[in-house]
Amino acid sequence: MIKIDPGLQKQVDDQLLEQGAFTVLELLLATGRLAYSDYESWRRQEIEFLDGVLMGSPEKIRAQIEQSVNYARNIGLVEQPQEFTAWHTDAPASNKPLRISTQTELHRLIAGRFIPAKLAPQMDLFFDNPVATLTNGIARALAAMNAADAQRQLDRLYEIAPTHSDLAGYDRLVGTLARLGQPIDDARQELEFLQETAPTAKRLLGSQWRELLTPLWRQLADALNEQPFSADEPHLHRSYALSQAQDWAGVNACVQQDPEWWRHPALCLAVAQSGAFQHRRIESLTGWFALCWHAPSAAADALSKPQQPDAGVGKAWQEFLAAEDDLADDDATDAALAPGDFPAWMLLHEPGLARQLPVDLARTDTAGERHYRCVHRWLEARRAQKKDDELAERKALQAGHPLLFRYLKSVVG
């Protein structure tokens, strides 16, 4: 088996499980390399080449694409080319395939669709298979929000294949279009409908599922605009609907309207994810640190997951977990490192963060927050060459958390 980052591998495996195929384009959207708003602009021909708006190092993005594609080929998936045309336009040029990149190979990799080999023969016989023609036509019509065309082809599918196993699924998706532009009387009911519809959309529409559901998630977000956050129903909040629409800037703005968002694990995770997907590391760490202090068990579970939009924080978490074994003495009775200590450890691990994160990021008086403040003040005193203050903070940390103090000494002596 070829070497692949575990997070990337899980992305490929999850796509196969949910959609029956793997596409690099979906990978870029799912990992935050491509903002859905930029994808929409490209489909509307407001952006000529898609690779110019990918977020992050082009070299790293290319490496991730090649890793995932090599893995897909290695597990026996077969590449099928895809073409993309412009949305909602009658211009003559709209029928011309859109370009992803000026680099031919990169365009091919991102545009490709990788399917199980057993499905490849059916794909090759596509034009001779009226059922396949209709199901693909229904999917295209749904993605284009063309309810009339989708219904026409679905009616024809009922005529020629009345026992087709996916008739009910396509019927549900065609009915979904009727909800667009309609007032939402019951937000809870709409949320349940979208959550129940998403698996069907992913399975039947593949990478086009977002085109159908994203406008509906935005519509629900608008309906929840005045809904306060409830820990009992965390998904019945505007921030959740915006996250499903991949409006990460909107997610963060929405959460920040709650003056005590940091008390709620779901909102802490929303801040962490929105920052990661926008490649705003300090914003992401703000969410993670709040989660570590106020919901340590939830933080440990979330940070331990291999699939993170910011692989860096996952790597740092694993180093943090390993630090205790490296620092512990056989005769030591020091308190163990806990999830609430991760923020203070991060400052010691990466001292430059103290210049970017404020000391009052810690808002209450948990043990983890006290240690964070102590380390932050020590770093600032050290930078300002205030020897007395520096020594005082070292003594305070030694008394409050000897294991963290031992790590401080291992870092700076």
Stockholm file with secondary structure:
# STOCKHOLM 1.0

chainA/1-413         MIKIDPGLQKQVDDQLLEQGAFTVLELLLATGRLAYSDYESWRRQEIEFLDGVLMGSPEKIRAQIEQSVNYARNIGLVEQPQEFTAWHTDAPASNKPLRISTQTELHRLIAGRFIPAKLAPQMDLFFDNPVATLTNGIARALAAMNAADAQRQLDRLYEIAPTHSDLAGYDRLVGTLARLGQPIDDARQELEFLQETAPTAKRLLGSQWRELLTPLWRQLADALNEQPFSADEPHLHRSYALSQAQDWAGVNACVQQDPEWWRHPALCLAVAQSGAFQHRRIESLTGWFALCWHAPSAAADALSKPQQPDAGVGKAWQEFLAAEDDLADDDATDAALAPGDFPAWMLLHEPGLARQLPVDLARTDTAGERHYRCVHRWLEARRAQKKDDELAERKALQAGHPLLFRYLKSVVG
#=GR chainA/1-413 SS CCCCCHHHHHHHHHHHHHHSSEEHHHHHHHTTSSCHHHHHHHHTTSSSBGGGGCCSCHHHHHHHHHHHHHHHHHTTEEEECCCCCCSSCCCGGGGSCCBSCSSHHHHHHHHCEEEEGGGHHHHHTGGGCHHHHHHHHHHHHHHTTCHHHHHHHHHHHHHHCTTCTTHHHHHHHHHHHTTTTSCCSCHHHHHHHHHHHHHHHHHHHGGGHHHHHHHHHHHHHHHTTTCCCCTTSTTSSHHHHHHHTTCHHHHHHHHHTSTTGGGCHHHHHHHHHHHHHTTCHHHHHHHHHHHHHHCHHHHHHHHTCSCCSSHHHHHHHHHHHHHHHHHCCTTCCCCCCCGGGHHHHHHHHSGGGGGTSCGGGCCSCCHHHHHHHHHHHHHHHHHTTCHHHHHHHHHHHHHHCHHHHHHHHHHHC
#=GC SS_cons         CCCCCHHHHHHHHHHHHHHSSEEHHHHHHHTTSSCHHHHHHHHTTSSSBGGGGCCSCHHHHHHHHHHHHHHHHHTTEEEECCCCCCSSCCCGGGGSCCBSCSSHHHHHHHHCEEEEGGGHHHHHTGGGCHHHHHHHHHHHHHHTTCHHHHHHHHHHHHHHCTTCTTHHHHHHHHHHHTTTTSCCSCHHHHHHHHHHHHHHHHHHHGGGHHHHHHHHHHHHHHHTTTCCCCTTSTTSSHHHHHHHTTCHHHHHHHHHTSTTGGGCHHHHHHHHHHHHHTTCHHHHHHHHHHHHHHCHHHHHHHHTCSCCSSHHHHHHHHHHHHHHHHHCCTTCCCCCCCGGGHHHHHHHHSGGGGGTSCGGGCCSCCHHHHHHHHHHHHHHHHHTTCHHHHHHHHHHHHHHCHHHHHHHHHHHC
//
